[in-house]
Amino acid sequence: MQNIYGKLATFTFLTLTFIFGFGYIFCSPLNYSWKSLINRTIKEKEELQILNKNLTKERDHLQEKLSVFGWRYFGSSFYFLSAEQKTWDESRQDCQMREADLVIINSEEEQRFVVGLQMGAWIGLTDKDKEGTWKWVDGTVLTTGFWNPSQPDDFQGQEDCAEIYIQGNNPLQTWKDQQCERKLNWICEKMLFLLSYFHPV
């Protein structure tokens, strides 16, 4: 009987030794991989923080530099307000020469900002291609507009371009259609992520 207990004890000891030994061998690489993953994540986080800091400095530097040339920063874009007046097409050509385009208004916040720039200025919106279908200069169809309550009215069938025209106190009701050949100020927009090759003029 003692012999049986002795063999059983030996077997149990060997089994436990095997289990713990196997567990150590198996878990050690996992433990190493886990620590390696944590260290790599921490390192990547630090690199992203440095990158974000550098980009913020670069943005601020660009904002300061471009303000000298009449550009203003808001959201993720720079905006240029003209000091002279041109037709809608001439205004767009001027923006394109500045490696920009007539402003596209995507939100209520941007609308409020643009209204604060100028009264009576071209924006990048037209229904030249098809009457009543207003499109931005990038080809997208207008979904949310900030028209004056009586606009657009296509007066005498000759108004196919949109302008900011402040009439009243509501900054969210300032758009009106206008004859494209009329000369107005204009607002250009340059997206921030396109500024890598931007030369302000």
C-alpha positions in Angstrom: 0.0 0.0 0.0 2.8 2.3 0.9 4.4 1.5 -2.4 1.3 2.6 -4.2 1.1 5.9 -2.3 4.8 6.5 -3.0 4.2 6.0 -6.7 1.2 8.2 -6.6 3.1 10.9 -4.9 5.9 10.7 -7.4 3.5 10.8 -10.3 1.7 13.8 -8.8 5.0 15.6 -8.2 6.1 14.9 -11.8 2.8 16.0 -13.2 2.8 19.3 -11.3 6.4 19.8 -12.3 5.5 19.3 -15.9 2.5 21.6 -15.7 4.4 24.4 -14.1 7.4 23.9 -16.4 5.2 23.9 -19.5 3.3 26.9 -18.3 6.5 28.9 -17.7 7.9 28.0 -21.1 4.5 28.8 -22.8 3.7 31.9 -20.9 7.1 33.6 -21.0 6.9 34.5 -24.7 3.4 35.8 -24.2 4.5 37.9 -21.2 7.4 39.2 -23.3 5.1 40.0 -26.2 2.6 41.8 -24.0 5.4 43.9 -22.5 6.8 44.6 -25.9 3.3 45.7 -27.1 2.8 48.0 -24.2 6.3 49.6 -24.7 5.6 50.0 -28.4 2.2 51.6 -27.7 3.8 54.1 -25.2 6.5 55.0 -27.7 3.9 55.6 -30.5 1.8 57.7 -28.2 4.8 59.9 -27.4 5.7 60.2 -31.1 2.1 61.2 -31.9 2.2 63.9 -29.1 5.4 65.3 -30.6 3.9 65.2 -34.1 0.8 67.0 -32.8 2.9 69.6 -31.1 4.9 70.2 -34.3 1.8 70.5 -36.4 0.3 73.0 -34.1 3.4 75.1 -34.2 3.4 74.8 -38.0 -0.3 75.8 -38.2 0.3 78.8 -36.0 3.3 79.8 -38.1 1.3 79.6 -41.3 -1.5 81.6 -39.7 0.9 84.3 -38.8 2.6 84.3 -42.1 -0.6 84.2 -44.2 -2.3 87.0 -42.2 0.3 89.3 -43.7 -1.1 88.5 -47.1 -4.8 89.0 -46.1 -5.6 85.4 -45.3 -7.6 84.5 -42.1 -7.8 81.2 -40.4 -10.9 79.4 -39.2 -11.7 75.7 -38.6 -9.5 73.8 -41.1 -9.2 76.5 -43.7 -7.7 79.8 -44.6 -9.9 82.5 -46.1 -9.0 85.5 -48.3 -11.3 88.5 -48.6 -10.8 90.6 -51.8 -10.3 94.4 -51.6 -11.6 94.9 -55.2 -14.6 93.8 -57.1 -15.0 91.4 -60.0 -17.6 89.2 -61.7 -18.2 85.7 -60.3 -16.1 84.0 -63.0 -13.3 86.5 -62.6 -13.4 86.1 -58.8 -13.1 82.4 -59.1 -10.1 82.8 -61.5 -8.5 85.0 -58.9 -9.0 82.4 -56.2 -7.5 79.7 -58.4 -4.5 81.8 -59.1 -4.0 81.8 -55.3 -4.2 78.0 -55.4 -7.7 78.2 -53.7 -11.3 78.5 -54.8 -14.4 80.5 -54.0 -15.6 79.6 -50.5 -17.7 76.5 -49.8 -19.8 76.9 -46.7 -20.3 73.5 -45.0 -21.7 74.4 -41.6 -23.6 77.0 -39.5 -20.3 77.9 -37.7 -18.5 78.6 -41.0 -21.5 80.6 -42.2 -21.3 82.8 -39.2 -17.6 83.3 -39.7 -18.0 84.2 -43.4 -20.8 86.6 -42.6 -18.4 88.4 -40.3 -15.9 88.9 -43.2 -17.9 91.0 -45.7 -21.3 92.2 -46.8 -21.8 91.7 -50.5 -19.3 89.0 -51.6 -19.3 86.1 -54.0 -19.3 82.6 -52.6 -18.6 79.3 -54.6 -22.2 78.5 -55.4 -24.0 78.5 -58.7 -26.9 77.0 -60.7 -25.5 77.8 -64.1 -25.6 74.2 -65.3 -29.2 73.6 -64.4 -31.6 76.2 -63.1 -32.7 75.5 -59.6 -29.9 72.9 -58.9 -27.3 74.8 -56.9 -23.8 73.3 -56.9 -20.6 74.3 -55.1 -17.5 74.9 -57.1 -16.2 71.4 -56.2 -19.3 69.9 -58.0 -21.3 68.8 -54.9 -25.0 69.7 -54.8 -26.1 72.1 -52.1 -28.0 70.3 -49.3 -28.2 73.0 -46.6 -28.4 76.6 -47.5 -28.6 79.9 -45.7 -30.8 81.9 -48.1 -32.6 85.0 -47.4 -36.3 84.1 -47.0 -37.2 85.6 -50.4 -34.2 83.9 -52.2 -33.3 82.5 -54.6 -35.7 84.2 -57.0 -33.8 84.1 -60.3 -35.0 87.7 -61.0 -35.7 88.1 -64.7 -34.1 84.6 -65.3 -30.7 86.1 -65.0 -29.4 85.3 -61.5 -27.3 82.2 -61.4 -24.6 82.9 -58.9 -24.8 83.3 -55.1 -23.5 86.1 -52.9 -23.4 86.8 -49.2 -25.7 89.8 -48.7 -26.5 90.9 -45.1 -30.0 92.2 -44.9 -31.4 92.1 -41.3 -29.9 90.6 -38.2 -30.0 86.9 -38.9 -26.6 85.7 -40.0 -28.2 82.4 -41.2 -30.3 84.1 -43.8 -27.8 86.0 -45.9 -27.5 84.3 -49.3 -29.1 85.7 -52.4 -28.8 84.8 -56.1 -27.3 87.5 -58.3 -26.3 88.2 -61.9 -23.0 86.5 -62.4 -21.7 89.5 -64.4 -22.2 91.9 -61.5 -19.0 93.0 -59.9 -18.7 92.2 -56.1 -16.0 91.4 -53.6 -15.3 87.7 -53.1 -14.1 85.2 -50.6 -11.5 82.5 -51.4 -11.0 79.4 -49.3 -7.9 77.2 -49.0 -8.1 73.9 -47.1 -5.4 73.6 -44.4 -4.3 70.1 -45.6 -3.6 71.5 -49.1 -1.1 74.1 -47.8 2.0 72.0 -48.2 2.7 73.6 -51.6 0.9 76.8 -51.0 2.6 80.1 -52.0 0.5 83.1 -50.7 0.0 85.9 -53.2 
